[in-house]
Amino acid sequence: MRVITILLLSLLMSACTQSYITGLKPQSHFDYPNSNVYPMGKTMGKASTTSFYGIPMVSSAMQKAAIRNALSKKPGANVLINYVETKEITPIGPITILTVRVEGTAAKMEIGTQNLK
């Protein structure tokens, strides 16, 4: 019985994370044509969900939560520019954890007064 318990625990504790980079994205929100964008520094944010006996799907709510998490680390930032989004899937026995991670530059966007041509 003890051997079976040890085998089950070792099976449950073994996890292999798979990461998928979805590519470089220019901005997280629409920036107005005459806006001034001021970079504030690098930031990272993530959002996770867990599923039991199945693979969870990435939703736009998860992506927005990861971006909000990243922007909250730089006070005054309201747009994420030049960022990379990574999806990580970690199965642990019957449980699967999906994490969306974003890394990029937090910036502050202000509507400018330039004349548009």
TORGULO-472795 format. One record per atom (N, C-alpha, C, CB): residue in three letters; atom name; x, y, z. Coordinates in nm, 3 decimals, decimal comma. Glycine has a CB too. Layout:
BEGIN
 rest atom      c1      c2      c3
  ala   CA       X       Y       Z
...
END
This chain:
BEGIN
 rest atom      c1      c2      c3
  met    N   0,082  -0,120   0,000
  met   CA   0,000   0,000   0,000
  met    C   0,086   0,126   0,000
  met   CB  -0,094   0,000   0,121
  arg    N   0,197   0,119   0,075
  arg   CA   0,285   0,235   0,082
  arg    C   0,352   0,261  -0,052
  arg   CB   0,391   0,215   0,191
  val    N   0,388   0,157  -0,125
  val   CA   0,451   0,172  -0,256
  val    C   0,353   0,236  -0,354
  val   CB   0,500   0,035  -0,309
  ile    N   0,228   0,195  -0,350
  ile   CA   0,127   0,253  -0,438
  ile    C   0,107   0,401  -0,408
  ile   CB  -0,008   0,177  -0,424
  thr    N   0,105   0,436  -0,280
  thr   CA   0,089   0,575  -0,240
  thr    C   0,206   0,659  -0,290
  thr   CB   0,077   0,587  -0,088
  ile    N   0,327   0,607  -0,276
  ile   CA   0,446   0,679  -0,323
  ile    C   0,442   0,696  -0,474
  ile   CB   0,574   0,606  -0,281
  leu    N   0,402   0,591  -0,546
  leu   CA   0,393   0,600  -0,692
  leu    C   0,288   0,702  -0,735
  leu   CB   0,359   0,463  -0,750
  leu    N   0,174   0,703  -0,671
  leu   CA   0,070   0,799  -0,704
  leu    C   0,114   0,943  -0,675
  leu   CB  -0,058   0,767  -0,627
  leu    N   0,179   0,962  -0,561
  leu   CA   0,227   1,095  -0,528
  leu    C   0,334   1,143  -0,625
  leu   CB   0,281   1,097  -0,386
  ser    N   0,424   1,054  -0,665
  ser   CA   0,528   1,093  -0,760
  ser    C   0,467   1,123  -0,897
  ser   CB   0,634   0,983  -0,772
  leu    N   0,363   1,051  -0,935
  leu   CA   0,295   1,078  -1,062
  leu    C   0,225   1,213  -1,058
  leu   CB   0,193   0,966  -1,093
  leu    N   0,160   1,243  -0,947
  leu   CA   0,090   1,370  -0,935
  leu    C   0,185   1,488  -0,926
  leu   CB   0,000   1,368  -0,813
  met    N   0,302   1,468  -0,869
  met   CA   0,397   1,577  -0,852
  met    C   0,481   1,603  -0,977
  met   CB   0,488   1,547  -0,735
  ser    N   0,481   1,510  -1,070
  ser   CA   0,558   1,531  -1,193
  ser    C   0,475   1,613  -1,290
  ser   CB   0,600   1,395  -1,257
  ala    N   0,528   1,726  -1,327
  ala   CA   0,458   1,815  -1,419
  ala    C   0,556   1,863  -1,524
  ala   CB   0,394   1,936  -1,345
  cys    N   0,509   1,874  -1,645
  cys   CA   0,590   1,919  -1,756
  cys    C   0,519   2,038  -1,819
  cys   CB   0,615   1,805  -1,861
  thr    N   0,573   2,157  -1,799
  thr   CA   0,511   2,278  -1,850
  thr    C   0,545   2,296  -1,997
  thr   CB   0,555   2,400  -1,769
  gln    N   0,443   2,324  -2,077
  gln   CA   0,461   2,353  -2,218
  gln    C   0,433   2,501  -2,238
  gln   CB   0,368   2,264  -2,308
  ser    N   0,526   2,572  -2,302
  ser   CA   0,511   2,715  -2,325
  ser    C   0,495   2,743  -2,473
  ser   CB   0,631   2,793  -2,269
  tyr    N   0,405   2,836  -2,506
  tyr   CA   0,382   2,877  -2,643
  tyr    C   0,388   3,029  -2,650
  tyr   CB   0,244   2,824  -2,695
  ile    N   0,479   3,081  -2,730
  ile   CA   0,489   3,225  -2,749
  ile    C   0,402   3,261  -2,869
  ile   CB   0,639   3,272  -2,770
  thr    N   0,310   3,354  -2,849
  thr   CA   0,219   3,391  -2,958
  thr    C   0,274   3,503  -3,044
  thr   CB   0,085   3,431  -2,903
  gly    N   0,387   3,559  -3,008
  gly   CA   0,451   3,660  -3,091
  gly    C   0,453   3,797  -3,028
  gly   CB   0,384   3,667  -3,222
  leu    N   0,523   3,888  -3,095
  leu   CA   0,534   4,026  -3,051
  leu    C   0,411   4,103  -3,095
  leu   CB   0,663   4,091  -3,107
  lys    N   0,350   4,175  -3,003
  lys   CA   0,232   4,254  -3,034
  lys    C   0,265   4,402  -3,011
  lys   CB   0,109   4,210  -2,948
  pro    N   0,217   4,491  -3,099
  pro   CA   0,257   4,632  -3,089
  pro    C   0,196   4,707  -2,971
  pro   CB   0,220   4,702  -3,214
  gln    N   0,069   4,678  -2,936
  gln   CA   0,005   4,752  -2,827
  gln    C  -0,114   4,675  -2,775
  gln   CB  -0,038   4,893  -2,874
  ser    N  -0,148   4,699  -2,649
  ser   CA  -0,259   4,628  -2,587
  ser    C  -0,392   4,699  -2,607
  ser   CB  -0,232   4,609  -2,440
  his    N  -0,389   4,829  -2,627
  his   CA  -0,510   4,909  -2,644
  his    C  -0,492   4,999  -2,766
  his   CB  -0,539   4,993  -2,517
  phe    N  -0,603   5,049  -2,816
  phe   CA  -0,599   5,144  -2,926
  phe    C  -0,537   5,274  -2,877
  phe   CB  -0,740   5,168  -2,985
  asp    N  -0,441   5,326  -2,953
  asp   CA  -0,388   5,457  -2,919
  asp    C  -0,435   5,557  -3,025
  asp   CB  -0,232   5,455  -2,909
  tyr    N  -0,477   5,671  -2,979
  tyr   CA  -0,532   5,771  -3,068
  tyr    C  -0,424   5,824  -3,161
  tyr   CB  -0,595   5,886  -2,988
  pro    N  -0,461   5,862  -3,285
  pro   CA  -0,361   5,906  -3,383
  pro    C  -0,279   6,026  -3,337
  pro   CB  -0,428   5,940  -3,512
  asn    N  -0,337   6,116  -3,258
  asn   CA  -0,262   6,234  -3,214
  asn    C  -0,221   6,224  -3,068
  asn   CB  -0,344   6,360  -3,236
  ser    N  -0,204   6,102  -3,018
  ser   CA  -0,170   6,085  -2,877
  ser    C  -0,019   6,090  -2,854
  ser   CB  -0,226   5,954  -2,824
  asn    N   0,017   6,124  -2,733
  asn   CA   0,157   6,120  -2,689
  asn    C   0,172   5,996  -2,602
  asn   CB   0,198   6,252  -2,612
  val    N   0,267   5,910  -2,636
  val   CA   0,290   5,786  -2,562
  val    C   0,427   5,795  -2,495
  val   CB   0,280   5,661  -2,655
  tyr    N   0,427   5,785  -2,361
  tyr   CA   0,550   5,796  -2,283
  tyr    C   0,582   5,661  -2,219
  tyr   CB   0,538   5,907  -2,175
  pro    N   0,690   5,593  -2,262
  pro   CA   0,728   5,466  -2,200
  pro    C   0,767   5,487  -2,053
  pro   CB   0,845   5,401  -2,276
  met    N   0,726   5,391  -1,969
  met   CA   0,752   5,401  -1,825
  met    C   0,841   5,289  -1,772
  met   CB   0,621   5,400  -1,749
  gly    N   0,874   5,191  -1,854
  gly   CA   0,961   5,083  -1,810
  gly    C   0,902   4,945  -1,834
  gly   CB   0,994   5,098  -1,664
  lys    N   0,986   4,845  -1,823
  lys   CA   0,945   4,707  -1,845
  lys    C   0,854   4,658  -1,733
  lys   CB   1,068   4,616  -1,855
  thr    N   0,761   4,570  -1,769
  thr   CA   0,670   4,512  -1,672
  thr    C   0,627   4,373  -1,718
  thr   CB   0,547   4,602  -1,650
  met    N   0,572   4,297  -1,625
  met   CA   0,525   4,161  -1,655
  met    C   0,399   4,136  -1,573
  met   CB   0,636   4,054  -1,624
  gly    N   0,304   4,066  -1,634
  gly   CA   0,181   4,030  -1,563
  gly    C   0,133   3,894  -1,609
  gly   CB   0,071   4,136  -1,586
  lys    N   0,050   3,832  -1,527
  lys   CA  -0,001   3,701  -1,564
  lys    C  -0,139   3,679  -1,505
  lys   CB   0,094   3,590  -1,517
  ala    N  -0,209   3,584  -1,566
  ala   CA  -0,340   3,540  -1,519
  ala    C  -0,347   3,390  -1,540
  ala   CB  -0,458   3,615  -1,595
  ser    N  -0,409   3,318  -1,447
  ser   CA  -0,414   3,171  -1,453
  ser    C  -0,556   3,120  -1,432
  ser   CB  -0,320   3,110  -1,348
  thr    N  -0,579   3,000  -1,483
  thr   CA  -0,703   2,929  -1,457
  thr    C  -0,670   2,780  -1,445
  thr   CB  -0,808   2,954  -1,571
  thr    N  -0,754   2,708  -1,375
  thr   CA  -0,732   2,565  -1,350
  thr    C  -0,851   2,485  -1,399
  thr   CB  -0,708   2,539  -1,200
  ser    N  -0,821   2,369  -1,454
  ser   CA  -0,927   2,281  -1,503
  ser    C  -0,904   2,140  -1,449
  ser   CB  -0,931   2,280  -1,658
  phe    N  -1,011   2,070  -1,424
  phe   CA  -1,004   1,932  -1,376
  phe    C  -1,047   1,840  -1,488
  phe   CB  -1,092   1,912  -1,248
  tyr    N  -0,961   1,750  -1,531
  tyr   CA  -0,985   1,659  -1,642
  tyr    C  -1,021   1,731  -1,771
  tyr   CB  -1,096   1,562  -1,607
  gly    N  -0,934   1,814  -1,816
  gly   CA  -0,954   1,884  -1,942
  gly    C  -0,853   1,995  -1,957
  gly   CB  -1,096   1,939  -1,952
  ile    N  -0,842   2,047  -2,078
  ile   CA  -0,751   2,157  -2,104
  ile    C  -0,833   2,285  -2,110
  ile   CB  -0,669   2,134  -2,236
  pro    N  -0,806   2,382  -2,024
  pro   CA  -0,881   2,508  -2,028
  pro    C  -0,846   2,588  -2,153
  pro   CB  -0,851   2,592  -1,902
  met    N  -0,939   2,667  -2,198
  met   CA  -0,920   2,749  -2,317
  met    C  -0,880   2,890  -2,276
  met   CB  -1,048   2,751  -2,404
  val    N  -0,798   2,952  -2,358
  val   CA  -0,759   3,091  -2,334
  val    C  -0,876   3,180  -2,375
  val   CB  -0,628   3,129  -2,413
  ser    N  -0,914   3,270  -2,287
  ser   CA  -1,023   3,362  -2,318
  ser    C  -0,969   3,504  -2,324
  ser   CB  -1,137   3,351  -2,213
  ser    N  -1,045   3,592  -2,385
  ser   CA  -1,003   3,731  -2,391
  ser    C  -1,002   3,793  -2,251
  ser   CB  -1,097   3,812  -2,483
  ala    N  -1,087   3,741  -2,161
  ala   CA  -1,086   3,790  -2,022
  ala    C  -0,954   3,759  -1,954
  ala   CB  -1,202   3,728  -1,943
  met    N  -0,898   3,641  -1,981
  met   CA  -0,767   3,606  -1,923
  met    C  -0,657   3,696  -1,978
  met   CB  -0,732   3,458  -1,952
  gln    N  -0,661   3,722  -2,110
  gln   CA  -0,561   3,808  -2,170
  gln    C  -0,570   3,950  -2,114
  gln   CB  -0,578   3,810  -2,322
  lys    N  -0,692   4,001  -2,099
  lys   CA  -0,710   4,135  -2,043
  lys    C  -0,666   4,140  -1,897
  lys   CB  -0,856   4,179  -2,056
  ala    N  -0,692   4,032  -1,821
  ala   CA  -0,650   4,027  -1,681
  ala    C  -0,498   4,029  -1,669
  ala   CB  -0,706   3,901  -1,612
  ala    N  -0,428   3,959  -1,758
  ala   CA  -0,282   3,959  -1,757
  ala    C  -0,228   4,099  -1,789
  ala   CB  -0,226   3,855  -1,857
  ile    N  -0,291   4,167  -1,885
  ile   CA  -0,248   4,302  -1,921
  ile    C  -0,276   4,398  -1,806
  ile   CB  -0,320   4,350  -2,050
  arg    N  -0,394   4,388  -1,744
  arg   CA  -0,425   4,473  -1,628
  arg    C  -0,326   4,450  -1,515
  arg   CB  -0,569   4,446  -1,578
  asn    N  -0,289   4,322  -1,493
  asn   CA  -0,192   4,289  -1,389
  asn    C  -0,058   4,355  -1,417
  asn   CB  -0,175   4,137  -1,377
  ala    N  -0,014   4,352  -1,543
  ala   CA   0,114   4,413  -1,580
  ala    C   0,108   4,565  -1,564
  ala   CB   0,151   4,376  -1,725
  leu    N  -0,002   4,627  -1,607
  leu   CA  -0,014   4,773  -1,598
  leu    C  -0,026   4,821  -1,454
  leu   CB  -0,134   4,820  -1,678
  ser    N  -0,082   4,739  -1,367
  ser   CA  -0,098   4,780  -1,226
  ser    C   0,035   4,793  -1,154
  ser   CB  -0,186   4,680  -1,153
  lys    N   0,140   4,735  -1,210
  lys   CA   0,272   4,743  -1,147
  lys    C   0,345   4,874  -1,176
  lys   CB   0,358   4,627  -1,193
  lys    N   0,293   4,951  -1,271
  lys   CA   0,350   5,083  -1,304
  lys    C   0,240   5,187  -1,288
  lys   CB   0,410   5,085  -1,451
  pro    N   0,237   5,259  -1,177
  pro   CA   0,131   5,357  -1,153
  pro    C   0,123   5,461  -1,266
  pro   CB   0,154   5,427  -1,019
  gly    N   0,004   5,484  -1,316
  gly   CA  -0,018   5,582  -1,423
  gly    C  -0,014   5,522  -1,562
  gly   CB   0,084   5,689  -1,414
  ala    N   0,031   5,399  -1,576
  ala   CA   0,038   5,336  -1,708
  ala    C  -0,103   5,295  -1,752
  ala   CB   0,132   5,212  -1,706
  asn    N  -0,132   5,313  -1,882
  asn   CA  -0,262   5,273  -1,933
  asn    C  -0,256   5,199  -2,066
  asn   CB  -0,348   5,392  -1,947
  val    N  -0,136   5,169  -2,116
  val   CA  -0,121   5,090  -2,238
  val    C   0,009   5,011  -2,229
  val   CB  -0,123   5,182  -2,365
  leu    N   0,007   4,891  -2,281
  leu   CA   0,125   4,804  -2,286
  leu    C   0,172   4,800  -2,430
  leu   CB   0,094   4,659  -2,231
  ile    N   0,299   4,839  -2,454
  ile   CA   0,349   4,844  -2,591
  ile    C   0,463   4,743  -2,609
  ile   CB   0,398   4,986  -2,627
  asn    N   0,478   4,698  -2,733
  asn   CA   0,584   4,604  -2,770
  asn    C   0,592   4,487  -2,672
  asn   CB   0,720   4,676  -2,777
  tyr    N   0,483   4,415  -2,658
  tyr   CA   0,480   4,309  -2,558
  tyr    C   0,471   4,171  -2,623
  tyr   CB   0,362   4,329  -2,464
  val    N   0,516   4,073  -2,548
  val   CA   0,513   3,933  -2,590
  val    C   0,415   3,860  -2,500
  val   CB   0,656   3,868  -2,584
  glu    N   0,328   3,780  -2,561
  glu   CA   0,232   3,701  -2,484
  glu    C   0,273   3,555  -2,491
  glu   CB   0,087   3,720  -2,538
  thr    N   0,278   3,490  -2,375
  thr   CA   0,317   3,350  -2,365
  thr    C   0,205   3,273  -2,295
  thr   CB   0,452   3,334  -2,288
  lys    N   0,172   3,157  -2,349
  lys   CA   0,074   3,069  -2,286
  lys    C   0,148   2,947  -2,233
  lys   CB  -0,040   3,028  -2,387
  glu    N   0,121   2,911  -2,107
  glu   CA   0,187   2,797  -2,045
  glu    C   0,081   2,699  -1,997
  glu   CB   0,278   2,841  -1,926
  ile    N   0,098   2,572  -2,032
  ile   CA   0,007   2,466  -1,989
  ile    C   0,086   2,372  -1,900
  ile   CB  -0,057   2,390  -2,111
  thr    N   0,038   2,352  -1,776
  thr   CA   0,104   2,264  -1,681
  thr    C   0,006   2,157  -1,633
  thr   CB   0,160   2,344  -1,561
  pro    N   0,021   2,032  -1,679
  pro   CA  -0,065   1,925  -1,628
  pro    C  -0,004   1,865  -1,501
  pro   CB  -0,085   1,814  -1,735
  ile    N  -0,087   1,851  -1,399
  ile   CA  -0,045   1,786  -1,274
  ile    C  -0,152   1,681  -1,244
  ile   CB  -0,029   1,890  -1,154
  gly    N  -0,129   1,561  -1,293
  gly   CA  -0,229   1,455  -1,278
  gly    C  -0,355   1,494  -1,353
  gly   CB  -0,261   1,429  -1,129
  pro    N  -0,471   1,489  -1,288
  pro   CA  -0,596   1,525  -1,357
  pro    C  -0,620   1,676  -1,363
  pro   CB  -0,713   1,459  -1,288
  ile    N  -0,533   1,754  -1,301
  ile   CA  -0,549   1,900  -1,297
  ile    C  -0,459   1,963  -1,402
  ile   CB  -0,516   1,956  -1,156
  thr    N  -0,513   2,060  -1,476
  thr   CA  -0,435   2,133  -1,575
  thr    C  -0,442   2,281  -1,543
  thr   CB  -0,487   2,105  -1,720
  ile    N  -0,325   2,345  -1,538
  ile   CA  -0,317   2,488  -1,509
  ile    C  -0,276   2,559  -1,637
  ile   CB  -0,215   2,517  -1,393
  leu    N  -0,354   2,660  -1,676
  leu   CA  -0,324   2,742  -1,793
  leu    C  -0,288   2,882  -1,744
  leu   CB  -0,444   2,747  -1,893
  thr    N  -0,170   2,930  -1,785
  thr   CA  -0,123   3,063  -1,744
  thr    C  -0,096   3,146  -1,869
  thr   CB   0,003   3,052  -1,656
  val    N  -0,150   3,267  -1,871
  val   CA  -0,121   3,363  -1,977
  val    C  -0,029   3,467  -1,916
  val   CB  -0,252   3,428  -2,037
  arg    N   0,087   3,487  -1,977
  arg   CA   0,188   3,579  -1,926
  arg    C   0,219   3,682  -2,034
  arg   CB   0,318   3,504  -1,883
  val    N   0,225   3,810  -1,996
  val   CA   0,262   3,917  -2,089
  val    C   0,384   3,990  -2,033
  val   CB   0,144   4,016  -2,111
  glu    N   0,476   4,023  -2,121
  glu   CA   0,597   4,098  -2,084
  glu    C   0,618   4,206  -2,188
  glu   CB   0,723   4,005  -2,072
  gly    N   0,632   4,329  -2,143
  gly   CA   0,652   4,438  -2,237
  gly    C   0,682   4,568  -2,165
  gly   CB   0,529   4,455  -2,324
  thr    N   0,658   4,678  -2,235
  thr   CA   0,685   4,811  -2,182
  thr    C   0,553   4,878  -2,146
  thr   CB   0,764   4,896  -2,284
  ala    N   0,541   4,917  -2,020
  ala   CA   0,424   4,993  -1,976
  ala    C   0,443   5,138  -2,021
  ala   CB   0,404   4,984  -1,821
  ala    N   0,334   5,199  -2,066
  ala   CA   0,342   5,336  -2,114
  ala    C   0,219   5,415  -2,071
  ala   CB   0,357   5,340  -2,266
  lys    N   0,236   5,546  -2,070
  lys   CA   0,125   5,636  -2,040
  lys    C   0,088   5,706  -2,169
  lys   CB   0,162   5,738  -1,927
  met    N  -0,041   5,699  -2,206
  met   CA  -0,088   5,761  -2,328
  met    C  -0,174   5,882  -2,292
  met   CB  -0,168   5,660  -2,415
  glu    N  -0,141   5,995  -2,350
  glu   CA  -0,219   6,117  -2,331
  glu    C  -0,265   6,165  -2,468
  glu   CB  -0,137   6,227  -2,257
  ile    N  -0,387   6,209  -2,476
  ile   CA  -0,437   6,262  -2,603
  ile    C  -0,365   6,393  -2,630
  ile   CB  -0,592   6,282  -2,600
  gly    N  -0,302   6,400  -2,746
  gly   CA  -0,221   6,515  -2,781
  gly    C  -0,300   6,627  -2,844
  gly   CB  -0,111   6,474  -2,872
  thr    N  -0,229   6,734  -2,873
  thr   CA  -0,292   6,851  -2,934
  thr    C  -0,238   6,875  -3,074
  thr   CB  -0,270   6,976  -2,848
  gln    N  -0,173   6,774  -3,133
  gln   CA  -0,118   6,791  -3,267
  gln    C  -0,232   6,803  -3,368
  gln   CB  -0,023   6,673  -3,303
  asn    N  -0,209   6,878  -3,474
  asn   CA  -0,306   6,886  -3,582
  asn    C  -0,284   6,768  -3,674
  asn   CB  -0,294   7,021  -3,659
  leu    N  -0,391   6,696  -3,704
  leu   CA  -0,381   6,582  -3,793
  leu    C  -0,386   6,631  -3,938
  leu   CB  -0,495   6,480  -3,764
  lys    N  -0,307   6,568  -4,022
  lys   CA  -0,304   6,607  -4,165
  lys    C  -0,390   6,515  -4,246
  lys   CB  -0,159   6,607  -4,220
END
